[in-house]
Amino acid sequence: MAYKIPLFDLNFDEAEAQAAYDVIKSGWISTGPKCLELEEQFAGMLEAKHAVSLANCTVALHLAMVILGITKGDEVIVPSLTFVATANAVRYVNATPVFADICSLEEPTISPDDIKTKITDKTKAIIVMHYAGFPCRMDEIMQIAQEYNLKVVEDACHGPLSEYDGKKLGTIGDIGCFSFFSNKNISTGEGGMLVTNNPDYAAEAKLLRSHGMTTMSYQRASGHATEYDIVRLGYNYRMDDIHAAIGLAQLEKLKADLEKRAQVRNWYLEVLNDHDQIIVPFAKHRGFVSNYIFPIVLKGTGKVQRDDLRNHIHAKGIQTSIHYPAVHRFSSFKDYYRDLPLTDQYVDSTLTLPMYARLSDSDIRDVTRVLQ
Ligand SMILES: Cc1ncc(COP(=O)(O)O)c(C=O)c1O
């Protein structure tokens, strides 16, 4: 069924089509000048020293683990309220994901207090995830990391241009990871970026994304190199220039898109702030955020009632989603199970409502009316 109001709408027009066409006509379609341009613009936009374009965010998270030297026997503290890729990254390097709970239903990001209780002498890193684009409590988390000598990776997939204390998300920890999957704020189909202020990490990421090879095909084709050595066990995790060109077209639109999303969030808040059965997470948050999604929590509701309401909303032509099923409850994670009461409560009573720039005031009234 085609929804009257879908969950997400791709912000694509002729600009993306033209950008892809131009690369195809240029004769160079794999990693090349467009990837470089996207990296420079992305780093500039975040005021980060380095950005390395990649095939997607999952591989950015994997490379983050490899670059930070996480290995078998190590423990990495992660949220369970996230997409599975955040925790899988830890498993790719044969380390152990240790799940920490969220702060509260109002602030569903990883809890610094719970992080502290999960630290052992095997803990090497923390991966935070800035849920919906709202910042985790980075001051406290960075302080814990300093005290226990831990690395911090930011899964900033939801938060391009979101800010925390004057800094852009993804630039506060050791490494930040971004996704350009089709439903993200920046969409290229598939795509990702690793961001860091550490030149050694950036150089390592560039090496590992391309087989551990000392030169790239584009450098050889353009006469800047004639041979290569393989110096590390690397991967093929590269982005290509077609995706990068689409990404550049998307970057042009990003700020305006996010400003419209902020307006959409305000329209939601005008109605839902007074609703005594609904919690809007981060309702009191001030500061620029990406508003990647608009989740709500249905007070005192369990999974069955939530799913009933979801079906009712769908029948009215409005698409919703759940962000996310808890990772610690997946079958594949049974060996890593932890009791996470707040995460459990959150995932069983949350519902994600439509969020994208083209939504109108009247669309929001239609969506919120079915919640009354
Ligand atoms: C929080 C989070 N982490 C990681 C990923 C993985 O990103 P990608 O699909 O680019 O590999 C996603 C994308 O869905 C995500 O939302």
The ligand as a Gaussian input file, in Angstrom:
#p B3LYP/6-31G(d) Opt

LIG

0 1
 C       22.791000       4.163000      14.158000
 C       23.272000       3.498000      12.925000
 N       24.482000       2.922000      12.915000
 C       24.973000       2.314000      11.810000
 C       24.243000       2.248000      10.656000
 C       24.803000       1.523000       9.481000
 O       24.957000       2.383000       8.395000
 P       25.124000       1.808000       6.908000
 O       23.791000       1.340000       6.456000
 O       25.614000       2.998000       6.138000
 O       26.120000       0.717000       6.964000
 C       22.974000       2.833000      10.613000
 C       22.184000       2.802000       9.360000
 O       21.112000       2.368000       9.232000
 C       22.463000       3.475000      11.777000
 O       21.264000       4.041000      11.788000

